[in-house]
Amino acid sequence: MDAVNAKARGSLIVAVVFAFAWPAAGAAEDPPFVGWTALLPALSMPYDAASPDDCVAGRAGCVDKTIREMTKRFDPLGSSCDHNAIFSLVYLRVTEEYRRTIETPFFDDTPFVNYEDGIFARYYFAAYDAWTAGRTADVPPAWRVAFNAARDRRVSALGDLLLGINAHVQRDLPFVLYSIGLVAPDGSSRKPDHDRVDEILNRVIDDVIAEIARRFDPTIDDTNLPTTLDEFTLFQTLVAWRETAWRNAELLAAAPSAAARDLVASEIESNAASEAAAIRLSTQYLPLSRAGAARDAYCAAHHDDP
């Protein structure tokens, strides 16, 4: 019952945030559907604990490899004040905290969660690489909104953050979870390990928001809401989105046919794209506003602050 109440409170918080801050998405264009099944074969390798490949076997070395790749990608974004740096930094800091966490017992099946961690990151890398290469047809709609907003410097740092989280959690995560499996070989659900990731996110959120404010955009923790969109509310939004991702993965797994599964996938894509459009509308800089230029000037002076 406590878990149900906690979920309800989280959903209520999200509803309040959306009601006050985010107008309906219908006013923005609806990006076309991208076939999700085309991405799965290349990105989801079968789990094999005996594999010599660290990522296929879910060894910690794969997490180290992922962190190195994230760092290599983040550094030029941060030093150039690219607006894509916001989500890139958050993802890096979360993965670093995940790596520290697995040094001690925490998950029921750490190798499998390591395996998931590597695949999940590859979805982000694949979307970003397709976008930078100009292969927009291969970029999921929610990611397209996020990357285009960052390229055009149209939204605040909070907007860049929410757009990235929305695309990766509400769009990518259901497909990742479905592709790797929701049930362990013994028949038990992998949901408890999924939920334990929330504890890691909770440990990171305060510090990473402070780092973004210090290095890139001091307005990241400002809001126009009647109450502060603080780190707690942001965390509850993320938890609610992760819960939705798991439930959507269950719907994919329960679909009785390929056609039915495609309908679920289409709904996931559409909902994430609509959410992205709403976030963009509510966090974009006002016409003739100098806020974007002020953000870029601040970043140029502070991006390398420790």
N, C-alpha and C positions, 0 to 999 in steps of 0.2 A: 504493500500500500504506500509506503514511503517513497518507493521508486516511482510509482504512478503519480503521486502528488508532486514529486520533484520534476517529473516530465511535464506535468500540467503547468507548473509555475514557469518552467522554461519556455513553454509554448506561449503562455500569456505574455511574458516579457517580449518575446519576438513579435507577437501580434501588436503590442503597444508601440514598439519601435517602428514597425511597418506602417501602422495607422497614422502616426504623427509625421514620419520622415519620408516615406516613400510613396509617391503617387502611383496610380495604376500604370502598368507597362504598356497599355494599348496605344499610348501616344507616340511610342517609338516604333521603329521598324522591327518586324519579326524576322530574325535571321533564318535562312532556310535550314531544313533538317539535314544533318550529316549522318550517313550510315555508320552507326557505331560498331557493327559487327566487323567491318573491314579493319578496325584497329586491333581487335583482340588477338588474332593469331601471332602477330609480331611482338606484342607487348606482354603477353601472359604465358610464361614458360611453365610447364608442369613442375610442381614441387617434387624434389627428390633429395631427401636428407643425405643420401650417399653420394651425390654428385660431386665431382671435383670442382665444379663451378660454385664459388662462394654464394652467389645470388640464387642459384637454383636450389642449393642446399640450405639457404637461410643462415649462413654463418655471419658473425659480426663483421668480418672483413668486407661484406657487401655494403653494410651500413657505412663503413669507413670510405669505401669507394664512392658511395652516393654523396657523402659530405664533401669529398674532394671535388666531385663534379659540380655540386651546388655552389661551392666556393669559387670555382673557376668561372662559373656563369654569373655569380653575383658581383664579383669584384669590378668588372668593367661597367656594369649597370650602376653600381654605387658611385664610382668615381666620376661618371659622366652625368650624374643626377637624372638618369633615365627613370621615368615614373614606374617602370616595371621593377625597379629595385625594391619597392615596398613589399610586395608579396614574396619576391625572391629572398629577401632578408628574413622575413617571418618563417618561411619554410625551412631555411637553413638553421635558424635558431631552434626551431621545434625538433628538427632531426638531430641536432647536436645534443639536446636534452634527452632525446630518446636513446642516443648512444650511451650517455652516462647512466641512464636508468637500467639498461640491460646488463650492466656490470654486476648487479645483484639480482637475486630472484624477484620477479615482479609479475611476469606473464605465466599462464599455464603452459603455453607452447611458444617459447621465445624464438626458436628457429623459424617457425611458420610466420610469426609476426615480422621477423626480419625479411623473410621472403616477400610478404605483402608490402613492406616498406619500400623495397627496391622496385617492385612493379608499379606501385602508386607514383613514385617519383618519375618513372619513365613515361607515364601518361602526360605529366606536366612538361617534361623535356620534349616529348614528341609534338605536343600542341605548339609550344613556343618555337621549335625549330621549323615546323611547317609554316607558321606565320611569318617568321623572319625570311624564309625562303620564297615567300610569295605564293605558297600553295594554299590559298585561303579555303579552297574546297575541302581540304583535309583538316581544317581547324574547326573543332566543335563550336557551335554558335555562341555559347556562353563565354568561351575563351576568346572568341573573335571580338565580342563586345569589350572584354577586359583589355586585350592587347591594343585595340584601336583607341580606346580611351586613354591608355598610357602613352601611345604614340602621339596623339593629338594634344596631350597635356590638358585634358578637358575636365578632369575631376580632381577632387582633393585627395590627399594621401589616404584618408579614411575610405574614399570611394575606390581607390586602387586596391586597398587591402580587402574590402568586402567583395569586390568583383573577382579578385583572385581566389578567395576562399570559396565563394559561391561556385565558381567554375570547377574547382578541384574537388570540393566536397559534395556539392549537390549534383554535379554532372559526372565527374570521373569516378568517384568512390563507389557508387552502386555497381558500375560495370566491373571495377576491380574486384569487389567482394564477390560478385556473382561468378566471375571467371575463375577465381581461385578456390571457391567453395565455402559455404557457410557452416559446414558440419565437419567435425574431426572424424578420423577413421573409426573411432569407437562409438560414433553416433551422437556424441555430445555437441552442443552448439558452441561455435567460436565467439558468440556474442560477448561473454564476459571479458575476453581479451580485447575485443573491439571497444568496450566501454572503459577499460583501464587506460586507454590512450587519452581519454578526457582528463585524467589526473595529470598527465604530462603537459597537456595544453594549459591546464590551470596554473601550473608552476611557471610557465613561460610567459603568459600573456602580459603581466604587468611590466616585466623588464623589457620585452620587445617593443611594446608601445612607447615606453620611455626612450628607448634607443631611436625609434623612428622620429619622435619629437625632437630629440637632441641633434640628430644628424641630417634629417631630411625635411620635416615639416612640423613646426611647433603647434600647428592647429589640429593634429591628429586626435587629440583628446578633447577638442572643443565640439560643441553640438548646438543645434537650434531647438532641441527638444525641451519640453517643460522641465524634464529632469535630465541629469547628465547621462549621456551615453558612455558610461564608464567601462572599465575593463571587465567588471562583473557582467554587465549586460551584454557586452561583446562576446564574452565567454559563453554565456547562456545561449546566445544565438548560434554559436558554433556547435555547441552540444546538440541543440535541436536539429541543426542541419545534418549532423552525423547520425542522429537517430533516424531521420528521414531517409538517409542514404542506405542504412541497413534495411529498413522496411521496403525500400524500392528494390534492393537486391533480392529480398525474399520474394517479391512479386515477379521478378525476372525468373527466379528459380522455380516458382510454382506455376508458371505459364504452361498450359497444356499443349501448346504447339509453337512452332517457330513463328507463325503469323501472330499469335497472341503475344509472344515475347517481343516481337517487333513493335507492337502497339504500346507495350509498357515502356520500351526503350524510347519510342517517339515522345511519350508523355514526359519522361525524365528530361530529354533534350529540350522540349518545349518549356517546361516549368523552369529549368535552369536559365534558359535564354530570356524568359519573361522577367525572372528575378533580376538578371543582369541589366536589362533595360530599365527596370525600376530603380535600381541602385544608381545607374548612370544619371538618370534624370534628377534624382534627389541630391546627388553629391557633385554635380557639375558646377563649374564656376559661372557666375552670372555674367551676362553679356556686358562688355566694357569694364568688367572687374579687373583689378590689377592683382588679385589674390594669387593667380597662377604665377605671374612674374615674381611676386614677392617670395613665393615658395621656392622657385628656382634660384633666386638670388641667395636665399638663406642656405639652401643646400650647397651651393657653390662655395660658401664660406665655412660650412660645418660638416660636410659629408664624411670627412676623415677624423672627426672628433672621436676620441676613445669612449 
